[in-house]
Each structure stands twice: as structure tokens, then as C-alpha cells.
């Protein structure tokens, strides 16, 4: 029987380094989406500007990681699936979102153990958000 090691912090928000590090992660994520050809379908799904998405993901991730509930304070419950229904999300978009976030986590220095945990959680959430089969 393997015993899982306790994380070094009470919340992923603390472990990642707080609000400043979450902002760095979100900034890098959307910069990569704009720069990397491998994320072109994901980028196309976001429309002409990423400004609103950048801000909302930052607010959401702060609370989702265990920090301040900026998103819920402004908009109420995230209702992720409902809010993403207008967008066509298939396997390719899901995989590109997770790959882009994983690359952003690596490039912003998210600790490897936390990155592994978050990548699995992001994949579960992204898969749940799919609204088309392919």
C-alpha cells in the first residue's frame, strides 16, 4: 500500500505562490495560445480578443485553487459547462487547452508535483466541458 505524501501547503493557491503566480500562469497561457500554431483551434474558439477570457480565468483560478473567490464575488457560481455551451468544444479543443495550460505551468515554474495534480484536474474538467464528440 502506497501512502501519498501530504502537499507542502494547505491549498494549491498557496503552493503555486498566490495571486501573482496565478496571474503569471494565466498570462503565459493566453500568450502561448496566441503564439503557438499547435493551439490554433483553441485560439479560434476564443474570438478576436482574449482580454475578457484572461481576466475571467484569472479570477476563476484564484478561487478554484483555494484562494480568493474573485469570480464568484462578481458572477456567482461558475456554472462552467453552461457558460461554455455557446462554444464548440471537442476532443481537439480539450486536448489543446490542457496542453497549453501544461506548457504554461512548466514555463512559469509550477512545482512538478502540483503541476501533475493540476493537469489531471484540468483534464477531468476540460473533458466534462466537451459539447461535441470529436
N, C-alpha and C positions, 0 to 999 in steps of 0.2 A: 504494500500500500504506500503510495507516494503522498507526502504531505506537502501542500502548496505553501510556498513562502509568503508571509504577510507583506503586502506592499509597504514601502518606507513612509508613506503619507496616508492620512485618513481619506483623502479624496483624490481622484485623478487630476482635479483642478490644482490642488496643492502640488502634486507630483510633477505636473507639467511646468509649473512655475508661475501660476497665476495669470491674471488678466493680460499682462504684457506679452507673455509667451503664447497665449491663445490668439491674441491679435497677430503676432508674427506668423503663426501657423496658418491662420485664415488668409492673411495677405499673400503668403507664399503659395497656398493652394490655388487661389484665383489667378495669381501671376502665371503659375505653371499652366493652368487651363488656357490662358491666352497665348502662351508661348510654345507649348509642346504640340506638334502635329498629332501625336498619339491620343490626344484628348479632344480632337476636333468635333466629334459628335456630341460630347458632353458640353463643349463650349457653345455649339449651335443651339442646344436646348435652352440656353440661358438668355437668349435675346441679344439686343445690341449693346447693352451696358451691364456691367457686373456690380455697379455701386450698391444697389439695393440688396442684392444677394450677399455681398461681402458683409454688410452691416448686420443683416439678419442672421447669417451663420455665426458671426462673432457673438452676438447676443445669445443665440441658442446654445452654442457650445459652452459658453461660460456656465450656464445653468446645468446643462446635461452632464458636464464634468464634475459637478458638485460645488460650483461657485455661485456667484450672484445670479438671480433669476431675471436678468435683463429682458429676455424675450417675453417671458410670461407677464412681467410687470407692464409691458407695452401692449401685448396682443392676446393675453390669456393662454390657455392650453395650446401647445404647439399643433396638435392635430395634424401631424406630419403627412400622413397618407392623403387626407382630404386636401390639404393645401398644395400637394404636388400632383393632384389628379389632372389639372389642365395641361401638364407637361407629359410628353410621350417618353416613358421610362421603360426601357427594355434591358436585356442582359448586357448589351454593349455599353449603355449609359451607366448601368450599375457598376460594371467592371472598371470603366474608365474613372468613375467617381472615386471608387476605393483605391485604385492605383494612383490617382492624382493625390489623394489625401495621404497615402502611404509615402509617396515621394516627398510631399511637403513635410510630413513628420520627420523623415530621415534628414532632410536638408535643414530643418530648424532645430535639430538636436533633441528630439523627444527621446527619453531613455528607452532602450531596446525592449525591456520587459513591459513598459507601459505601451509602447508602440504595438507590440504583439497583441496585447489585450484590446487596445482600441481598434486595431484593424479587424479583429474578429467581430467586435460590436458593430463597427461601421458596416461590415459585410452583411450582418444579420438585418440591420436597419435598411440598408440600401436594397437588399433583396425583397424585403417586405414592401418597399415603395414601388416596386415594378407594377406597371399597369398594362403591360403588353408582354406576350410570351417570348418574343425574340429581341 
